[in-house]
Amino acid sequence: MTSSYNQSYLVYKIAKVLDQDDKYNLHIEMTLDISGTDYIPDITLYRKEQIDFLHDKVKTDKPPLLLVEILSPKQAVNEITEKFEVYLQAGVQSCWLVIPPTKTIVVFQDIQQPLSCSSGNFTDPVVELEVVVEDIFF
């Protein structure tokens, strides 16, 4: 699916916020192969490892620590939360759903207990990064 104007802008803003720590590699639209099905989250965050520029790959089956999906104008929230169930079962530890119209980030580490943030700070305990919601939306 092609990114919208706001979605592509938010990918940049969120990547900038997540790139606070040299402990992680950040990837944009990296294809994840989960049980033979390809998924393309907007952002994935992995523990830092050496990048091999001679031997590139077009997808990975290694689950990231954290991934971000930004709701596009043509997506339903249920579509993304269904993906989050798959991601969490596959070993992803934290999933963020970013909802641009309400300027909200919903953090899922357990599909049954999401944490919603529309202002102020929150810390994702998986990656121990503090996020200021206003740094993303304003």
C-alpha positions in Angstrom: 0.0 0.0 0.0 1.3 3.4 -0.9 1.9 5.9 1.9 -0.3 9.0 2.2 1.1 12.5 2.6 0.6 12.6 6.4 1.7 9.0 6.8 5.0 9.5 5.1 5.6 12.7 7.2 4.8 10.8 10.4 7.2 8.0 9.4 10.0 10.6 9.3 8.9 12.2 12.6 8.6 8.8 14.5 11.9 7.5 13.1 13.6 10.7 14.3 12.2 10.2 17.8 13.1 6.5 17.9 16.6 7.2 16.6 17.6 8.5 20.1 19.8 5.6 21.1 22.8 3.9 19.3 21.6 0.5 20.6 19.1 0.0 17.8 18.9 -0.3 14.0 15.8 1.4 12.5 14.3 0.2 9.2 11.6 1.8 7.1 9.1 -0.6 5.3 11.2 -3.7 5.8 9.3 -6.8 4.7 8.7 -9.3 7.5 8.1 -12.9 6.5 5.9 -14.5 9.2 5.0 -18.1 8.5 5.2 -17.5 4.7 3.2 -14.3 4.7 4.8 -11.0 3.9 4.0 -8.0 6.1 5.4 -4.5 5.6 5.2 -2.3 8.8 6.0 1.4 8.4 8.9 1.2 10.9 10.8 -1.7 12.6 13.4 -1.4 15.4 16.0 -4.1 16.0 18.9 -4.4 18.4 22.0 -2.9 16.9 23.9 -5.2 14.6 26.5 -4.7 11.9 24.9 -4.0 8.5 26.4 -6.1 5.7 26.2 -3.8 2.6 27.6 -6.5 0.3 24.9 -9.0 1.0 21.5 -7.3 1.1 18.2 -9.0 1.7 14.7 -8.2 0.6 12.9 -9.5 3.6 13.6 -11.0 7.0 11.9 -13.6 9.3 13.6 -12.1 12.4 10.9 -10.3 14.5 11.8 -6.8 15.5 11.7 -5.6 19.1 9.2 -2.9 18.1 7.2 -2.0 15.1 5.1 0.9 14.1 2.0 1.0 11.9 0.5 4.4 10.9 -3.2 4.3 10.2 -3.7 5.4 6.6 -6.9 7.1 5.3 -8.1 3.8 3.7 -7.3 1.4 6.6 -9.5 0.3 9.5 -8.2 0.0 13.0 -9.3 -3.6 13.1 -7.2 -4.4 10.1 -4.1 -3.3 12.0 -5.0 -4.8 15.3 -5.4 -8.2 13.6 -1.9 -7.8 12.2 -0.7 -6.9 15.7 -2.0 -10.2 17.0 0.1 -12.0 14.3 3.2 -9.8 15.1 3.0 -10.4 18.9 2.5 -14.1 18.4 5.6 -14.1 16.1 7.8 -12.6 18.8 7.5 -8.8 18.2 7.6 -7.3 21.7 5.9 -4.0 21.2 3.6 -2.6 18.4 2.6 1.0 18.0 -0.6 2.0 16.2 -0.4 5.7 15.2 -3.7 7.3 14.5 -3.1 10.7 12.8 -6.6 12.3 13.0 -6.7 12.0 16.8 -2.9 12.5 17.2 -2.8 9.3 19.3 -0.3 6.5 19.7 -1.6 3.2 21.0 1.0 0.8 22.3 0.4 -2.9 22.3 2.6 -5.3 24.2 -0.4 -7.3 25.1 -3.2 -7.3 22.6 -5.8 -7.2 25.4 -4.2 -4.2 27.3 -3.2 -1.4 24.9 -1.9 1.9 26.3 -3.2 5.0 24.6 -1.3 8.3 24.6 -2.5 11.5 23.1 -0.3 14.0 24.9 2.7 14.2 27.2 5.4 11.5 27.6 5.4 7.8 27.7 8.2 5.2 27.9 8.1 2.0 25.9 9.6 -0.5 28.4 10.7 -2.8 25.6 13.2 -0.4 24.2 13.4 2.0 27.1 12.9 5.0 25.0 10.9 8.0 26.3 8.6 9.5 23.7 7.0 13.0 23.8 3.8 12.7 21.8 4.0 16.4 20.9 7.4 15.8 19.2 5.6 13.6 16.7 2.4 15.5 16.0 3.4 19.1 16.3 
